[in-house]
Amino acid sequence: MSVTDGLRERKKAETRRALSSAALRLAREHGPDGVTIEAIAEAAGVSPRTFFNYFASKDDAIVGVAPAEASELVRDLADQPADAAPLDALRGMCMAAVPRLEESADELWARHQLTQEHPYLAARRTAAFAEVERRLAAEIARRTGRDLDRDPYPMLVVTAASGALKAAVAVWQERGRNEPLADVLDEAFRHVEAGFVVPVALVTGAG
């Protein structure tokens, strides 16, 4: 990527974040139904036409769903060593996303609360993540020579990794962000790698 291309991509990312932040702020102030695309665009300092270069709908902007963000994860996965085991590659992908997640921690928490209050937003976010997971599974299928539609492995390993990421972020938030997100993510992946064996302390406590 040239310097010019890099600056262009950075500008696009900044505009996308501005639109998403504005949408979230307005939704929290007025409720999702009280927000318009025109208001979001105005708050972000762009035109309504520009809005549609980044988001398909106001709900997508509110929950922070954008094709470019999905592409970042796919690119992070594609950047992992070709000979890496699938779960190791997915762990590397998640670790690469950590700085972005830590930077947007406040908004992630606000979106979580908003989706709890408005289930249809949660459904939209879940559907969007399903699309992302399929793109990641396609990359795992390519790496392993498997058929995405006929073999459960690619989607299974991706959903395990994305579940670890979601759980790590949620626990990190609940713990007050008092430790690096990477440490909590590493903890989550260790559980996945162990086959979800119940930790000894919990087994002992259950008796």
Salt bridges, closest charged atoms under 4 A:
ASP5 OD1 - ARG8 NH1 2.71
GLU9 OE2 - LYS12 NZ 3.88
GLU29 OE2 - ARG25 NH1 3.63
GLU29 OE1 - HIS30 NE2 3.59
ASP60 OD1 - ARG124 NE 2.51
GLU72 OE2 - ARG16 NH2 3.35
GLU72 OE1 - ARG100 NE 3.20
ASP76 OD2 - ARG100 NH2 2.83
ASP106 OD1 - ARG177 NH1 2.66
GLU107 OE1 - ARG111 NH1 3.48
GLU133 OE2 - LYS166 NZ 3.77
GLU139 OE2 - ARG142 NH2 2.80
GLU139 OE2 - ARG143 NE 3.00
ASP149 OD1 - ARG134 NH2 2.59
ASP151 OD2 - ARG146 NH1 2.86
GLU179 OE2 - ARG175 NH1 2.90
ASP186 OD1 - ARG91 NH1 2.50
ASP186 OD2 - ARG190 NH1 2.44
GLU187 OE1 - ARG175 NH1 3.34
GLU193 OE2 - ARG91 NH2 2.66
